[in-house]
């Protein structure tokens, strides 16, 4: 896909993602997954799994896009990029990691023209 090509063009070769699945789920299903895998209540926007799946909840994405003043397309694209970066081993457990990940996301979005 265009998104994975943009991500991979900026990733070190040893972290390239050659294949991933993109799954869209309901708010209810995302809340179930969030509870089961992260121990957190309520739905979240995106989850990534070692299996290579990036799971997205469009209704959460829509609400967040409106809240943050982004178009739905831009916010959805950013979250897909975010999920792929998790598959490549990036995280945001520390402030430094979070800022690095956001900077990488910005570079990918710029490359995509979003």
LINCORVEN-V781470 format. One record per residue. RES is the residue in one letter. SS is DSSP state (helix for helix, strand for strand, loop for the rest). PSI is psi in degrees with one decimal (* if undefined). NEAR is the number of other C-alpha atoms within 12 Angstrom. Layout:
BEGIN
RES&SS&PSI&NEAR  RES&SS&PSI&NEAR
END
This chain:
BEGIN
X&loop&162.3&18  X&helix&-39.3&17  X&helix&-48.5&34  X&helix&-33.6&33  X&helix&-41.8&21  X&helix&-43.1&29  X&helix&-49.9&37  X&helix&-29.4&28  X&helix&-21.1&21  X&helix&-16.1&27  X&loop&150.0&26  X&loop&146.8&14  X&helix&-35.4&12  X&helix&-7.8&12  X&helix&2.9&20  X&loop&140.7&23  X&loop&113.7&30  X&loop&-24.1&20  X&loop&138.8&20  X&loop&157.0&27  X&strand&141.6&23  X&strand&118.0&28  X&strand&129.8&22  X&strand&131.3&23  X&loop&164.0&25  X&loop&166.9&22  X&helix&-42.7&25  X&helix&-46.4&19  X&helix&-39.8&26  X&helix&-38.5&32  X&helix&-40.5&27  X&helix&-45.7&21  X&helix&-41.3&28  X&helix&-40.9&26  X&helix&-46.8&17  X&helix&-44.3&15  X&helix&-20.0&17  X&helix&-8.1&18  X&loop&21.4&13  X&loop&142.1&14  X&loop&145.6&17  X&loop&163.5&20  X&loop&152.7&31  X&loop&176.5&33  X&loop&-44.4&36  X&strand&142.8&40  X&strand&142.4&39  X&strand&143.2&34  X&loop&149.3&25  X&loop&-22.3&20  X&loop&-12.7&16  X&loop&7.9&22  X&strand&136.8&24  X&strand&117.2&32  X&strand&128.6&39  X&strand&142.3&38  X&loop&100.4&33  X&helix&-34.6&30  X&helix&-35.8&25  X&helix&-41.9&29  X&helix&-44.6&34  X&helix&-46.7&25  X&helix&-43.3&21  X&helix&-41.4&25  X&helix&-44.7&22  X&helix&-44.2&17  X&helix&-42.7&13  X&helix&-5.3&13  X&loop&27.4&14  X&loop&160.6&18  X&loop&155.5&18  X&helix&-38.3&22  X&helix&-45.4&21  X&helix&-45.1&27  X&helix&-40.6&32  X&helix&-44.4&33  X&helix&-44.2&36  X&helix&-41.2&39  X&helix&-34.2&37  X&helix&-45.0&39  X&helix&-45.3&47  X&helix&-47.0&38  X&helix&-41.6&38  X&helix&-40.0&45  X&helix&-35.8&43  X&helix&-41.0&35  X&helix&-30.7&31  X&loop&-0.7&32  X&loop&3.4&23  X&loop&151.4&28  X&loop&-179.8&23  X&loop&43.0&19  X&loop&-30.7&13  X&loop&163.1&11  X&helix&-41.1&11  X&helix&-46.3&13  X&helix&-41.7&17  X&helix&-47.2&18  X&helix&-39.3&16  X&helix&-41.7&19  X&helix&-43.2&30  X&helix&-39.2&24  X&helix&-42.5&21  X&helix&-44.0&29  X&helix&-43.6&35  X&helix&-42.6&25  X&helix&-42.4&24  X&helix&-44.9&32  X&helix&-40.2&29  X&helix&-43.9&19  X&helix&-33.9&21  X&helix&-11.0&23  X&loop&27.3&15  X&loop&*&22
END
